[in-house]
Amino acid sequence: MTFVVRLNRPMPAVKSTTIKSAAARLVRELPESASWDDLMHQIYVRQKIEAGLSDLRAGRKHSHASIRKEFGLDA
């Protein structure tokens, strides 16, 4: 079973809510037929999104051009 991460409504930052309440929300939003793997995937995706947003807020980001240059993709 494949689930799509819905981004049509903002996800509250983990800082403004507890991990426990964020996890409970993820569980509530899963369909009744969801498996443990489905839940773990949703938690993984959420964790990666939060880490990326945290990196952006901390200024840890690279431009598209700098990544292309690093991998020798300048055209």
Secondary structure as UniProt FT lines:
FT   HELIX           14..16
FT   HELIX           19..29
FT   TURN            32..33
FT   HELIX           36..57
FT   TURN            58..59
FT   HELIX           64..70
FT   TURN            71..72
//
